[in-house]
Amino acid sequence: MQKKWTLWILEIVAICLACLIIIPFLMILFNSFKDIRESALFGLSLPSSWQFSNYKEVFQQANIWRGFKNSILISVLVVFSVNVFASMAAFIIQRRDNRFLQGAYYMFIMGLIVPVSIVPTIKLLGDLHIRGTYFSLIMYYTAVLLPFAVFLLVGFMKSIPRELDEAALLEGCSYFRLYWQIILPLLLTVLVTVSIVVMVSVWNDFFGPFYLMTDSTKWTIVLQIFNFVTMYSTNWGVVFAFMILVISPILIIYLLLQRYIIDGLTAGSMKG
């Protein structure tokens, strides 16, 4: 009986914490439908009159479509790069008992701990003459997010029996074919998890494009909010409408695929 009461208390606490997280989103959502006077109060009440024209005004801005295009392009290419490089690195690190590769793995782990140094990064990209390009931002995000992906994939690959490798090699399978046709399909669950985490991280990031993108036409959608607020700081209803449009795509993706995140994070520990 005591255990049952404890579970109920924990559930109530979890619900209260979830409500605290939802409150800012509800505030943005409700205020996105308010007029200029009501939205300036930043209240949680429903609007006295629903102003759908706020969204119409946002869609009339050309930079919103350019921002979405840039964010989608960068996010998709970063997801692809991280998945390819991390899966290859995890395959080699986990399948070969080599001190050098073990050292490389620990370097990846350090990448999870050591914060990003933006000034040396800007200097390096400037010396390579690629600062301000899509390529520079894609490589930046790939380098930042690769350690997490390698850590997750190496942990999962420990649950894949090496007998599969030995059987494939005895049948004349090359190492690349072993990776591509046998190992990679087994990593799909974890790769979906990596893709979601990477997509959310890139889509929501502000500082990367802010420091590395010198051309405003290449700004991501999150960075467009910064420019949008300065233009419409007196009409918070329009600003909140813009924020809702920015949040919605990644929020929908996360809600639809959240179970894959849990499955991917626990897959390595559940397989024997």
C-alpha positions in Angstrom: 0.0 0.0 0.0 2.9 2.4 0.9 4.5 1.6 -2.5 1.3 2.5 -4.3 1.0 5.8 -2.5 4.6 6.6 -3.4 4.0 6.0 -7.1 0.9 8.2 -7.0 2.9 11.0 -5.3 5.7 10.6 -7.9 3.1 10.8 -10.7 1.6 14.0 -9.3 5.0 15.6 -9.0 5.8 14.6 -12.6 2.5 16.0 -13.8 3.2 19.3 -12.0 6.7 19.5 -13.5 5.2 18.8 -17.0 2.7 21.7 -16.5 5.5 24.0 -15.6 7.2 23.2 -18.9 4.0 23.6 -20.9 3.2 27.1 -19.4 5.7 29.1 -21.5 4.5 27.4 -24.7 0.8 28.1 -23.8 1.8 31.7 -23.1 3.4 32.1 -26.6 0.5 30.3 -28.2 -2.3 32.4 -26.6 -0.5 35.6 -27.2 0.1 34.9 -30.8 -3.6 35.4 -31.4 -3.9 38.6 -29.4 -3.8 42.2 -30.6 -0.9 44.6 -30.0 -2.3 45.8 -26.6 -3.2 42.4 -25.1 0.0 40.6 -26.3 2.2 43.3 -24.6 0.8 42.1 -21.3 2.3 38.6 -21.7 -0.7 37.0 -20.0 -1.9 33.4 -20.0 -5.6 34.3 -20.6 -7.4 33.5 -23.8 -7.5 36.4 -26.3 -10.7 38.6 -26.1 -10.7 38.6 -30.0 -8.7 36.1 -32.0 -6.2 37.9 -34.3 -5.4 35.4 -37.1 -4.0 38.3 -39.0 -0.8 37.9 -37.0 0.0 34.7 -38.8 -0.9 36.3 -42.2 1.5 39.1 -41.5 4.3 36.6 -40.7 3.7 34.6 -43.9 4.0 37.8 -45.9 7.6 38.2 -44.8 10.0 36.8 -47.4 12.7 36.0 -44.8 10.6 33.3 -43.1 10.7 31.1 -46.2 14.4 31.7 -46.7 15.0 30.9 -43.0 13.0 27.6 -43.3 14.9 26.7 -46.4 18.3 27.3 -44.8 17.3 25.4 -41.6 16.0 22.4 -43.5 19.1 22.3 -45.8 21.6 22.6 -42.9 19.7 20.2 -40.6 19.3 17.5 -43.2 22.9 17.6 -44.3 24.2 17.6 -40.7 22.0 14.6 -39.9 23.4 12.8 -42.9 27.0 13.6 -42.1 26.7 12.7 -38.4 25.0 9.4 -39.2 27.6 8.4 -41.8 30.7 9.4 -40.0 29.5 8.3 -36.6 28.4 4.8 -37.8 31.7 4.3 -39.6 33.8 5.4 -36.6 31.7 3.3 -34.2 32.1 0.2 -36.4 35.9 0.5 -36.6 36.3 1.5 -32.9 34.2 -1.3 -31.5 35.2 -4.1 -33.9 39.0 -3.6 -33.6 41.0 -4.1 -30.4 43.4 -1.3 -31.0 45.0 1.1 -28.5 45.0 3.9 -31.0 41.3 3.5 -31.7 40.5 3.2 -28.0 42.4 6.5 -27.6 40.3 8.0 -30.4 37.2 6.8 -28.6 38.2 8.6 -25.4 38.8 11.7 -27.5 35.2 11.5 -28.7 34.1 11.1 -25.0 36.1 14.3 -24.2 34.1 16.0 -26.9 31.0 15.5 -24.8 32.6 17.3 -21.9 34.8 20.0 -23.3 32.7 23.1 -24.3 33.0 24.5 -27.8 35.5 27.3 -28.2 33.9 29.7 -30.6 36.9 32.1 -31.1 39.4 29.4 -32.3 36.6 28.0 -34.5 36.0 31.3 -36.2 39.8 31.7 -36.7 40.1 28.2 -38.2 37.2 28.7 -40.6 38.6 32.1 -41.6 42.1 30.6 -42.3 40.3 27.9 -44.4 38.4 30.7 -46.2 35.1 28.9 -45.6 33.6 31.1 -42.9 30.1 32.3 -43.8 29.3 29.3 -46.0 26.8 26.5 -45.6 29.7 24.1 -45.6 31.4 25.8 -42.6 28.2 25.6 -40.5 27.5 22.0 -41.5 31.1 20.9 -40.5 30.8 22.9 -37.3 27.6 21.1 -36.2 29.0 17.7 -37.4 32.1 18.2 -35.2 30.0 19.3 -32.2 27.4 16.5 -32.4 29.6 13.6 -33.6 30.9 12.7 -30.1 27.3 12.0 -28.8 26.5 9.9 -31.9 29.8 7.9 -31.6 29.2 7.3 -27.9 25.7 6.0 -28.5 26.5 3.8 -31.5 29.6 2.2 -29.9 27.5 1.3 -26.8 24.9 -0.3 -29.0 27.3 -2.1 -31.3 28.7 -4.0 -28.2 25.3 -5.9 -28.2 25.8 -7.0 -31.8 27.6 -10.4 -31.8 30.9 -10.6 -33.6 30.0 -14.0 -34.9 28.0 -12.1 -37.6 31.2 -10.5 -38.7 33.2 -13.7 -38.7 30.5 -15.5 -40.7 30.3 -12.8 -43.3 34.1 -12.6 -43.7 34.3 -16.3 -44.1 31.8 -16.0 -47.0 34.1 -13.5 -48.7 32.4 -10.4 -47.6 34.5 -7.2 -47.6 34.7 -4.9 -44.6 32.8 -2.2 -46.4 30.1 -4.6 -47.5 29.9 -6.0 -43.9 29.4 -2.5 -42.6 26.9 -1.4 -45.3 24.7 -4.6 -45.6 24.9 -6.2 -42.2 25.9 -3.8 -39.5 24.2 -0.6 -40.7 20.7 -2.1 -41.0 21.0 -3.3 -37.3 21.8 0.3 -36.3 18.6 1.8 -37.7 16.9 2.2 -34.3 19.8 4.1 -32.8 20.4 6.1 -36.0 16.8 7.3 -35.8 17.5 8.4 -32.2 20.7 10.2 -33.3 18.8 11.8 -36.2 16.1 13.2 -34.0 18.5 14.6 -31.4 20.8 16.1 -34.1 17.8 17.6 -35.9 16.4 19.2 -32.7 19.9 20.5 -31.7 20.6 22.1 -35.1 17.2 23.5 -35.6 17.1 25.2 -32.2 20.6 26.5 -32.1 21.2 30.2 -32.2 24.8 30.8 -31.5 26.3 28.7 -34.3 24.8 30.7 -37.2 25.0 34.0 -35.2 28.8 33.8 -35.0 29.6 31.8 -38.1 27.2 33.2 -40.7 28.2 36.6 -42.0 25.6 36.7 -44.8 22.0 37.3 -43.6 20.5 35.5 -46.6 22.0 32.3 -45.1 20.6 32.8 -41.6 18.5 29.9 -40.2 14.9 30.3 -39.1 15.9 30.6 -35.4 18.3 33.5 -36.2 15.5 35.1 -38.2 13.6 35.5 -34.9 16.4 37.8 -33.7 15.9 40.0 -36.7 12.1 39.7 -36.6 11.9 40.9 -33.0 13.8 44.1 -33.8 11.4 44.8 -36.6 8.2 44.0 -34.7 9.2 44.7 -31.1 6.1 46.8 -30.6 3.7 44.1 -31.8 4.4 41.0 -29.7 1.4 39.2 -31.2 3.2 39.0 -34.5 6.5 38.0 -32.8 4.8 35.2 -30.9 3.1 34.0 -34.1 6.5 33.8 -35.8 7.8 31.8 -32.8 5.0 29.3 -33.0 5.7 28.7 -36.7 9.4 28.1 -35.9 8.7 25.7 -33.0 5.9 23.7 -34.7 7.8 21.6 -37.2 10.4 20.3 -34.8 7.8 19.9 -32.0 5.6 17.7 -34.3 8.6 15.6 -35.4 9.6 15.1 -31.7 6.1 14.2 -30.6 5.7 11.7 -33.4 9.1 10.0 -33.0 9.7 10.4 -29.3 9.3 6.7 -28.6 12.3 6.0 -31.0 14.4 8.2 -28.7 13.6 6.0 -25.7 14.1 2.8 -27.7 17.4 4.0 -29.2 18.8 5.1 -25.9 17.9 1.8 -24.2 18.5 -0.6 -27.1 22.1 -1.3 -26.1 21.2 -2.3 -22.6 18.2 -4.4 -23.5 20.0 -6.6 -26.0 22.0 -9.5 -24.6 
